[in-house]
Amino acid sequence: MHKESRTDRWLRTVFVLFLVVLVLLIVFNGTTKTSDVSNWIIAFANIAMAAAAVGAWRAARKFLSEFFAQEGYRLAIALINENVIHLGIDNEFTLRSQNAIAVCRQLNGAKHSVSNHERFRHAISQLATLHSHHRTWLGNIRSLSFRMETYGIYAAEGKKAALTEMILALDSMVLLGESLLSLLREDFSKYEIKVKTNTNLFMLFSSEYLTEMEETHRRINGEWNRMVSCRDKLLSEGKHARTLFVVRES
């Protein structure tokens, strides 16, 4: 059921007062000697026109409210089904970052080889691809949330904190992922030079950033847990858009 807004209540009150005043004027005018039937007809016509104008305005307002709500919920559905859906327990960001570090750790202290170079490259590529997806999801969530608010759609009171915390955790995880990729690429570039030039392959590879990578991964894991936990809280009572978001009338 459509909830009557404060503006509608004020408009109804003003219109009722207007009718009362107009009826009083008609009665008063009817008591004067100069009144005739035409005056009564004009007065009633004015009342009818005023009522029609107010009715049309309220119908247009209701139509716009329903249109804005429909468009806003369409964005909310896209936010959940195309972005938040990827941030649950099956999210593989920590697994891929752990795998890339594990490959680097295995190569540390070993001779250079073409096969290991390919393993290293593939592990970084897998992490970089997934990191790019997370950055896209983060941007989409922020953009959709902003656009939803322009239509008057906001996170429900019990869901707002979970949504905000999830976005903050995802943002932090993306930033940490960029740092991890930068460290991995630094080590990989040194490894690649020896393999591509085919020089000193017998020399043992020494990672300069392995300890830093492992610390970064530990922080990524913490943010991943926070993101997944908040995502679960957000969807704990169902995934329906009208459960997660509400319309706020101006």
C-alpha positions in Angstrom: 0.0 0.0 0.0 1.3 3.5 -0.9 2.1 5.5 2.2 0.8 9.0 2.2 3.6 11.5 2.3 3.8 14.7 4.4 3.3 16.8 1.3 0.2 14.9 0.4 -1.2 15.4 3.9 -0.6 19.1 3.8 -2.1 19.4 0.3 -5.2 17.6 1.4 -5.6 19.9 4.4 -5.1 23.0 2.3 -7.6 21.8 -0.2 -10.2 21.0 2.4 -9.8 24.5 3.9 -10.1 26.0 0.4 -13.4 24.2 -0.2 -14.7 25.3 3.2 -13.8 29.0 2.4 -15.2 28.7 -1.1 -18.5 27.2 0.1 -18.8 30.0 2.7 -18.2 32.6 0.0 -20.9 30.9 -2.2 -23.4 30.9 0.6 -22.5 34.5 1.4 -22.8 35.5 -2.2 -26.2 33.7 -2.4 -27.6 35.9 0.3 -26.8 39.1 -1.6 -29.4 40.7 -3.8 -27.2 40.7 -6.9 -26.7 36.9 -6.9 -28.2 34.8 -9.6 -28.0 31.2 -10.9 -25.0 31.9 -13.1 -22.9 32.9 -10.1 -23.7 29.5 -8.5 -22.8 27.6 -11.6 -19.4 29.5 -12.0 -18.6 28.8 -8.3 -19.3 25.1 -8.6 -17.3 25.0 -11.8 -14.4 26.6 -10.0 -14.6 24.0 -7.3 -14.7 21.2 -9.8 -11.7 22.6 -11.7 -9.7 22.9 -8.5 -10.6 19.4 -7.4 -9.6 18.0 -10.9 -6.3 19.9 -10.8 -5.4 18.6 -7.3 -6.4 15.0 -8.4 -4.3 15.2 -11.5 -1.3 16.5 -9.5 -1.6 13.7 -6.9 -2.0 11.1 -9.7 1.2 12.4 -11.4 3.0 12.4 -8.1 2.0 8.8 -7.4 3.1 7.7 -10.9 6.5 9.4 -10.5 7.0 7.8 -7.0 6.2 4.3 -8.4 8.4 4.9 -11.4 11.4 6.0 -9.2 10.9 3.0 -7.0 10.8 0.6 -9.9 14.0 2.1 -11.4 15.7 2.1 -8.1 14.9 -1.5 -7.3 16.1 -2.5 -10.8 19.5 -1.1 -9.8 19.3 -2.8 -6.4 18.8 -6.2 -8.2 21.8 -5.5 -10.4 23.9 -4.6 -7.3 23.1 -8.0 -5.6 22.8 -10.4 -8.6 25.8 -9.1 -10.6 28.2 -7.9 -7.9 27.5 -8.9 -4.3 26.8 -12.5 -5.4 30.6 -12.9 -6.1 31.7 -11.9 -2.6 30.6 -15.0 -0.6 32.4 -18.0 0.9 33.2 -19.3 -2.6 35.3 -16.2 -3.5 38.8 -17.4 -4.5 40.8 -14.2 -3.9 42.7 -15.5 -0.9 43.3 -18.9 -2.6 44.8 -17.3 -5.7 47.0 -14.9 -3.7 48.2 -17.7 -1.5 48.9 -19.8 -4.6 51.0 -17.1 -6.2 53.0 -16.6 -3.0 53.4 -20.4 -2.7 54.9 -20.6 -6.2 57.3 -17.8 -5.4 58.3 -19.6 -2.2 58.9 -22.8 -4.0 61.2 -21.1 -6.6 63.1 -19.2 -3.9 66.5 -20.9 -3.5 66.0 -23.1 -6.7 67.7 -22.8 -10.1 66.0 -20.8 -12.8 64.1 -22.7 -15.5 61.6 -22.1 -18.3 59.0 -24.3 -16.8 59.2 -22.5 -13.4 59.1 -19.2 -15.2 55.8 -20.2 -16.8 54.4 -21.4 -13.5 55.3 -18.1 -11.9 53.8 -16.1 -14.7 50.6 -18.1 -14.7 50.1 -17.8 -10.9 50.5 -14.0 -11.1 48.2 -13.8 -14.2 45.4 -15.7 -12.4 45.6 -13.4 -9.3 45.7 -10.3 -11.5 42.6 -11.4 -13.4 40.6 -12.0 -10.3 41.9 -8.8 -8.7 40.6 -6.9 -11.8 37.2 -8.5 -11.3 37.1 -7.4 -7.7 38.0 -3.8 -8.6 35.2 -3.8 -11.1 32.7 -5.2 -8.6 33.7 -2.5 -6.1 33.3 0.2 -8.6 29.9 -1.2 -9.6 28.6 -1.4 -6.1 29.6 2.2 -5.3 28.1 3.5 -8.6 24.8 1.5 -8.2 24.4 2.6 -4.6 24.8 6.2 -5.5 22.3 5.9 -8.4 19.8 4.1 -6.2 19.8 7.0 -3.8 18.9 9.4 -6.6 15.7 7.3 -7.0 15.1 7.3 -3.2 16.2 3.7 -2.6 18.4 3.1 0.5 19.6 0.1 2.4 17.1 -1.0 5.1 18.0 0.0 8.6 19.1 -3.4 9.7 21.2 -3.9 6.5 23.0 -0.5 6.1 25.9 -1.3 8.5 26.6 -4.7 6.9 26.6 -3.2 3.4 28.9 -0.4 4.4 31.3 -2.7 6.2 31.3 -5.1 3.2 32.2 -2.3 0.9 35.0 -1.1 3.2 36.5 -4.6 3.5 36.3 -5.1 -0.3 38.0 -1.8 -0.9 40.8 -2.6 1.6 41.3 -6.1 0.0 41.6 -4.5 -3.5 44.2 -2.1 -2.2 46.2 -4.9 -0.5 45.9 -7.0 -3.7 47.5 -4.2 -5.7 50.4 -4.1 -3.2 50.8 -7.9 -3.4 50.8 -7.9 -7.2 53.4 -5.2 -7.3 55.7 -7.2 -5.0 55.1 -10.4 -7.1 55.9 -8.6 -10.3 59.1 -7.2 -8.9 60.4 -10.7 -8.1 59.0 -12.1 -11.4 60.8 -9.4 -13.5 64.1 -10.5 -12.1 63.3 -14.1 -12.7 62.2 -13.4 -16.3 65.3 -11.5 -17.2 67.5 -14.5 -16.6 65.2 -16.9 -18.4 64.7 -14.7 -21.4 68.4 -14.0 -21.8 69.2 -17.6 -21.0 72.1 -16.5 -18.7 73.1 -17.8 -15.4 70.1 -20.1 -15.1 72.1 -22.3 -12.7 72.1 -19.4 -10.2 69.6 -19.8 -7.3 66.6 -17.5 -7.4 66.3 -15.2 -4.3 63.1 -13.5 -3.6 63.5 -10.0 -2.1 59.9 -9.6 -1.0 58.7 -13.0 0.2 58.3 -11.9 3.8 56.5 -8.8 2.8 54.2 -10.8 0.5 53.3 -13.2 3.3 52.4 -10.3 5.7 50.3 -8.7 2.9 48.5 -12.0 2.4 47.7 -12.3 6.1 46.0 -8.9 6.0 44.2 -9.8 2.8 42.9 -12.9 4.5 41.6 -10.8 7.4 39.7 -8.4 5.1 38.4 -11.3 3.1 36.9 -12.8 6.2 35.3 -9.5 7.1 33.9 -9.1 3.6 32.4 -12.5 3.6 30.9 -12.2 7.1 29.3 -8.8 6.3 28.0 -10.2 3.0 26.4 -13.1 4.9 24.8 -10.6 7.4 23.5 -8.5 4.5 21.7 -11.5 2.9 20.8 -13.3 6.2 17.1 -12.7 5.8 16.9 -13.3 2.1 18.1 -11.9 -1.2 14.9 -10.1 -2.2 15.6 -6.5 -3.1 12.6 -5.2 -1.0 14.0 -7.0 2.0 17.4 -5.4 1.6 16.4 -1.9 0.5 13.5 0.5 1.2 12.0 3.6 -0.4 12.3 6.9 1.3 9.7 9.4 0.4 10.8 13.1 0.2 
